[in-house]
Amino acid sequence: MKITPSLKLYFLAMMLFTGVATISVMSLFSVHYFLSGVDFSMSDMMKRQAKDQQVTDGQPVKIRGVVVASRWEDLPPQIQANINEQELVPGELMKSIDGNPFFSPPKAGFFAIKMQHGDQVRYVSSMFLSPHDLKNRPRKGSHFLYIFLTGLVGIIVFSLAPYLILRKVTNPVEKLKNWAKGLNKEQLSQPIPDFHYSELNTLADIVQSSLDSVQESLAREQQFLGYASHELRTPIAVTRTNTELLRKMMLKGLSTEKQLQVLDRIDRASVTMTDLTETLLWLNRQADKSIPLKPVAIGVLTKQLFEELGYLLKGKMVEISFETDDTIQQLPEALCRIVLTNLIRNALQHTCEGQVMVTQKNSLLTISNENLQSDYIKDELGFGLGLELTQRLVKHYGWHYKNVCTDNGHYVEIDFCTKA
């Protein structure tokens, strides 16, 4: 099982590592410079004493805890016992510490310097905290222990600081995560909560915008599928009906001319499906692009669509009347086909007994239906996916469109040239 790294733990670990490393290095430098400072102070003080005092053999001078002698043998026995004369280097401090100064004060400290004063050699020594003196003095903690404890306190404080900072930052991040995780369609329309930091608010806005875009895309895709399934019913029905008819004609050996007529209807239905699909895609995704124009005879196209949708009148007593002319205009044929198909289907579906009247003159087309049945439900006329699609197409292309209910039916008027 793969362990997913946590950004919070990584940040905390890196901050702790950086803090501990920094404080540890600074503590080591503090100890180093403390020892160097002590050695330098002791060496400088002893050298000054050696230069200021006049000494002779066998008569060492002792002042302020410092002994100056011209011979090694004249120094105190403790110095001679703890420091090797052979290891002395002229001008350098030699020391010997009894005890561990890092955790407690040392029991004793011995210091010696060999110096060349003119043509004379002088030995300078100093010692402190002899066992006898240590018993009579109050014990104090080691300076190094204080440094260690200070560093430890610094590490603890430095550990708490990033934890508190991280907690202050991660709480809004956790809030943002929970908000984004629980987003749904209803919450996307609500205002974005305040996540305290501008960067998090910006990120929340990006998340909401992205999900809005996804929701819009899904809505468009669902709408496209709905429109496509609705509009392709007619050409599919025409294709299936005429395919079955063509099979029967071939089995009966009817004339090739009649078979070609049926085949032409199948071909027109396939072209219609292609045009419908392209038009729906144009409406759904490419509404900013133009759709190609073709010469369209509105009256001829209307009669053709009534013929294709004739199966909707099966078993009904409906009279169809046409009054059209031969006007041809440059129009988007596929778009006109969708609009006319939906208007004609709407009229045929909602007329059980009565008449449907079609009038076309130039670019103006009217379709009205009159239902003679007493159980006609007025509110059912003109509703549905087909009418919704028709309204979108007409509005988008800017045609004049009128759709009103009458006493026993519906009246539709559309002008393919006049802007709405």
C-alpha positions in Angstrom: 0.0 0.0 0.0 1.4 3.3 -1.1 1.6 6.0 1.6 0.5 9.4 0.4 2.8 12.1 1.8 1.1 14.8 3.9 2.0 18.4 3.0 1.2 19.4 6.6 3.6 16.8 8.1 6.2 17.6 5.5 6.1 21.3 6.3 6.2 20.7 10.0 9.1 18.2 9.7 11.1 20.6 7.6 10.5 23.5 9.9 11.5 21.4 12.9 14.6 20.1 11.1 15.6 23.6 10.1 15.0 25.0 13.6 16.8 22.2 15.4 19.8 22.3 13.0 20.1 26.1 13.3 19.8 26.1 17.1 22.3 23.2 17.5 24.8 24.9 15.2 24.4 28.2 17.0 24.8 26.4 20.4 28.0 24.7 19.2 29.4 28.0 18.0 28.4 29.6 21.3 30.4 27.0 23.3 33.3 27.3 20.9 33.5 31.1 21.2 32.9 30.9 24.9 35.9 28.6 25.4 38.0 30.6 23.0 37.1 33.8 24.8 38.0 32.3 28.2 41.3 31.1 26.9 42.1 34.4 25.2 41.2 36.4 28.4 43.3 34.1 30.6 46.3 34.2 28.2 46.2 38.0 27.8 46.0 38.5 31.6 48.9 36.1 32.3 51.1 37.7 29.5 50.6 41.1 30.9 51.5 39.9 34.4 54.7 38.3 33.1 55.8 41.5 31.4 55.1 43.8 34.3 56.9 41.7 37.0 60.6 41.4 37.7 61.6 37.9 38.8 64.8 36.1 39.8 65.7 32.5 40.1 64.2 30.9 43.1 62.0 33.9 43.8 58.7 33.6 41.9 56.2 36.4 42.1 52.6 35.8 43.0 49.9 38.4 42.3 46.2 38.0 42.0 46.4 34.2 41.6 49.1 34.4 38.9 52.6 33.0 39.6 55.5 34.4 37.5 58.9 32.5 37.7 62.1 32.4 35.8 62.3 28.6 36.2 59.8 25.8 35.8 60.8 24.4 39.1 59.6 27.6 40.9 56.0 27.1 39.8 53.5 25.6 42.2 53.7 21.7 42.4 50.1 21.4 41.2 51.0 23.1 38.0 54.0 20.9 37.5 52.0 17.8 38.2 49.2 18.5 35.8 51.1 20.2 32.9 54.0 18.7 31.0 56.8 21.2 30.6 58.0 19.5 27.4 54.6 20.3 25.7 54.8 24.0 26.3 55.0 26.1 23.2 56.4 29.7 23.7 53.5 32.2 23.7 50.7 29.6 23.8 48.5 28.8 26.7 48.6 25.3 28.0 45.7 24.2 30.3 44.5 21.1 32.1 40.9 20.9 33.4 39.9 18.4 36.1 36.2 17.5 35.5 33.6 17.9 32.7 32.8 21.6 32.4 29.8 20.9 30.1 27.5 19.6 32.9 29.1 20.9 36.2 31.8 23.3 37.3 35.3 21.7 37.1 37.1 20.7 40.2 40.2 22.5 39.3 41.8 24.2 36.4 45.6 24.6 35.7 47.1 27.1 33.2 50.7 27.8 32.1 52.5 29.8 29.5 56.1 29.9 28.5 57.3 33.3 27.4 60.5 34.9 26.1 61.0 38.2 27.9 64.1 39.8 26.4 66.9 37.4 26.9 65.0 35.7 29.8 62.6 32.8 29.8 59.6 33.3 32.1 56.9 30.8 33.2 53.5 32.0 34.1 50.9 29.9 35.8 47.5 30.2 37.3 45.0 27.8 38.9 41.5 28.0 40.4 38.9 26.0 42.3 41.2 23.6 44.1 39.4 20.8 45.9 40.0 22.6 49.2 38.4 25.9 47.9 35.5 24.1 46.2 34.2 22.7 49.5 33.9 26.2 50.9 32.1 27.7 47.9 28.5 27.3 46.8 28.1 25.1 43.8 26.9 26.7 40.6 25.7 25.2 37.4 28.0 25.0 34.4 27.9 27.7 31.8 27.8 25.1 29.2 24.8 23.5 30.9 23.0 26.9 30.7 23.9 27.1 27.0 22.5 23.6 26.5 19.3 24.3 28.4 18.9 27.6 26.5 19.2 25.7 23.2 16.8 23.1 24.3 14.2 25.7 25.3 14.8 27.4 22.0 14.1 24.1 20.1 10.9 23.6 22.1 9.7 27.2 21.4 10.7 26.8 17.7 8.8 23.5 17.6 5.6 25.1 19.0 5.8 28.2 16.8 5.5 26.3 13.4 2.9 24.0 14.9 0.7 27.0 15.9 1.3 28.7 12.6 0.6 25.5 10.7 -2.6 25.0 12.6 -3.6 28.6 11.9 -3.0 27.9 8.2 -4.4 24.4 7.9 -7.7 25.1 9.5 -8.9 27.3 6.6 -7.3 24.8 4.1 -9.3 22.0 5.8 -12.4 24.1 5.6 -11.7 24.7 1.9 -11.3 21.0 1.3 -14.5 20.1 3.1 -16.4 22.8 1.2 -15.0 21.6 -2.2 -15.7 18.0 -1.3 -19.3 18.7 -0.5 -20.1 20.9 -3.5 -23.2 20.1 -5.4 -25.4 21.7 -8.0 -27.4 23.7 -5.4 -24.3 24.9 -3.4 -22.6 26.1 -6.6 -25.2 28.9 -6.9 -24.5 30.1 -3.3 -21.9 32.6 -2.3 -18.4 31.3 -1.6 -17.5 31.2 2.1 -14.7 33.3 3.4 -11.5 31.2 3.9 -9.6 34.0 5.7 -6.7 34.1 3.2 -6.9 35.7 -0.2 -5.0 32.8 -1.9 -7.6 30.3 -0.5 -10.5 32.5 -1.6 -9.0 32.8 -5.0 -8.6 29.0 -5.1 -12.2 28.5 -4.0 -13.4 30.9 -6.8 -11.4 28.8 -9.3 -12.9 25.6 -8.0 -16.4 27.0 -8.2 -15.8 28.4 -11.7 -14.4 25.1 -12.9 -17.4 23.1 -11.5 -19.8 25.7 -12.9 -18.2 25.1 -16.3 -18.5 21.4 -15.9 -22.1 21.6 -14.8 -22.9 23.8 -17.9 -21.1 21.3 -20.1 -23.1 18.4 -18.6 -26.3 20.4 -19.0 -25.5 21.1 -22.7 -24.7 17.5 -23.3 -27.9 16.3 -21.7 -29.9 18.9 -23.6 -28.2 17.8 -26.8 -29.0 14.2 -26.2 -32.6 15.1 -25.4 -33.0 17.2 -28.6 -31.2 14.5 -30.7 -33.4 11.7 -29.4 -36.5 13.8 -30.0 -35.6 15.1 -33.5 -34.2 11.8 -34.9 -37.4 9.9 -34.2 -39.0 11.0 -37.5 -36.2 10.2 -39.9 -35.5 6.9 -38.1 -39.2 6.0 -38.4 -39.2 7.0 -42.1 -36.1 4.9 -42.7 -37.5 1.8 -41.0 -40.9 2.1 -42.7 -39.5 2.6 -46.2 -36.9 -0.1 -45.6 -39.7 -2.6 -44.8 -41.7 -1.3 -47.8 -38.7 -1.7 -50.1 -38.1 -5.2 -48.9 -41.7 -6.1 -49.7 -41.5 -4.5 -53.1 -38.4 -6.4 -54.0 -40.0 -9.7 -52.9 -43.1 -8.9 -55.1 -40.9 -7.9 -58.0 -42.4 -4.5 -58.4 -40.9 -2.0 -60.9 -37.5 -0.5 -60.4 -38.9 3.0 -60.6 -41.2 2.5 -57.6 -38.3 1.0 -55.7 -36.1 4.0 -56.5 -38.8 6.3 -55.1 -38.7 4.4 -51.8 -35.0 4.4 -51.9 -35.0 8.2 -52.4 -37.1 8.6 -49.3 -34.6 6.5 -47.3 -31.8 8.6 -48.7 -33.6 11.9 -47.8 -34.2 10.5 -44.3 -30.4 9.8 -43.8 -29.5 13.2 -45.1 -32.0 14.7 -42.7 -30.4 12.8 -39.8 -27.0 14.2 -40.8 -28.3 17.7 -41.1 -30.2 17.5 -37.8 -27.1 16.3 -36.0 -24.9 19.0 -37.4 -27.6 21.7 -36.6 -27.9 20.5 -33.0 -24.2 20.5 -32.6 -24.1 24.0 -34.0 -26.8 25.1 -31.5 -25.2 23.3 -28.6 -21.5 24.1 -29.1 -20.9 26.4 -32.0 -23.6 29.0 -31.7 -21.1 31.7 -32.5 -20.4 30.3 -36.0 -22.6 30.7 -39.0 -24.6 27.9 -40.5 -24.5 27.4 -44.3 -27.4 28.7 -46.4 -29.1 26.8 -49.2 -32.0 27.5 -51.6 -35.1 26.4 -49.7 -38.7 26.2 -51.1 -40.7 26.6 -47.9 -43.9 25.3 -49.4 -42.3 22.2 -50.9 -40.4 21.4 -47.7 -43.6 21.8 -45.6 -45.5 19.4 -47.9 -42.6 16.9 -47.8 -42.5 17.0 -44.0 -46.3 16.5 -43.8 -45.8 13.4 -45.9 -43.0 12.1 -43.7 -45.1 12.7 -40.5 -48.2 11.2 -42.0 -47.9 8.2 -39.7 -49.1 10.4 -36.8 -52.5 10.6 -38.5 -53.0 6.9 -38.6 -56.4 6.1 -37.3 -57.5 9.7 -37.1 -60.1 11.7 -39.0 -58.0 14.8 -39.8 -58.3 17.0 -42.9 -55.1 18.7 -44.2 -55.3 21.8 -46.4 -52.4 23.6 -48.1 -52.1 27.0 -49.6 -48.5 27.6 -50.7 -46.5 29.3 -53.4 -43.1 28.5 -55.1 -41.0 31.0 -53.2 -37.4 30.0 -52.9 -35.1 31.7 -50.3 -31.6 31.3 -49.0 -32.1 29.7 -45.6 -30.4 27.2 -43.3 -32.2 24.2 -44.6 -31.5 21.9 -41.6 -32.6 24.5 -39.1 -35.8 25.2 -41.1 -36.4 21.4 -41.2 -36.2 21.2 -37.4 -38.5 24.1 -36.8 -41.1 23.0 -39.3 -40.9 19.4 -38.2 -41.7 20.3 -34.6 -44.5 22.7 -35.5 -46.1 20.1 -37.9 -45.6 17.3 -35.4 -47.2 19.4 -32.7 -50.2 20.1 -34.9 -50.7 16.5 -35.9 -50.2 15.0 -32.5 -52.8 17.2 -30.9 -55.4 16.9 -33.5 -57.5 13.7 -33.0 -60.4 14.8 -35.2 -60.6 18.0 -37.1 -58.4 19.9 -39.6 -54.9 21.3 -40.0 -54.5 24.3 -42.2 -51.2 25.4 -43.7 -50.7 28.8 -45.4 -47.5 30.0 -46.9 -46.8 33.2 -48.8 -43.3 34.3 -49.6 -41.4 34.0 -46.3 -44.5 33.9 -44.0 -45.8 30.5 -42.9 -48.9 29.8 -40.7 -50.0 26.5 -39.3 -53.3 26.2 -37.4 -55.2 23.1 -36.1 -58.8 22.7 -35.0 -59.7 19.8 -32.8 -63.4 18.8 -32.9 -63.3 16.4 -30.0 -65.0 17.5 -26.8 -62.2 16.0 -24.6 -59.5 18.3 -26.1 -57.2 19.5 -23.3 -56.1 23.0 -24.2 -53.1 23.2 -21.8 -51.5 20.2 -23.4 -51.0 22.0 -26.7 -47.7 23.5 -27.6 -45.6 22.1 -24.8 -42.7 19.7 -24.8 -39.1 19.3 -25.9 -39.9 20.0 -29.5 -41.4 23.4 -28.9 -38.6 24.3 -26.5 -36.1 23.5 -29.2 -38.1 25.5 -31.8 -38.2 28.5 -29.6 -34.4 28.4 -29.0 -33.7 28.1 -32.7 -36.1 30.8 -33.8 -34.8 33.2 -31.1 -31.2 32.5 -31.9 -31.7 33.0 -35.6 -33.8 36.1 -35.2 -37.0 35.0 -37.0 -40.4 36.4 -36.2 -42.3 33.7 -34.3 -45.8 33.6 -32.8 -47.4 30.7 -31.0 -50.8 31.1 -29.4 -53.6 28.9 -28.1 -57.1 29.1 -29.8 -60.5 27.8 -28.6 -60.0 24.3 -30.0 -56.4 24.2 -31.1 -53.3 26.2 -31.8 -52.1 29.0 -34.2 -48.4 29.3 -35.2 -46.9 32.0 -37.3 -43.3 32.3 -38.4 -41.6 34.6 -40.8 -38.3 33.3 -42.1 -37.0 36.7 -43.1 -38.3 39.2 -40.6 -36.2 39.7 -37.5 -38.0 39.2 -34.1 
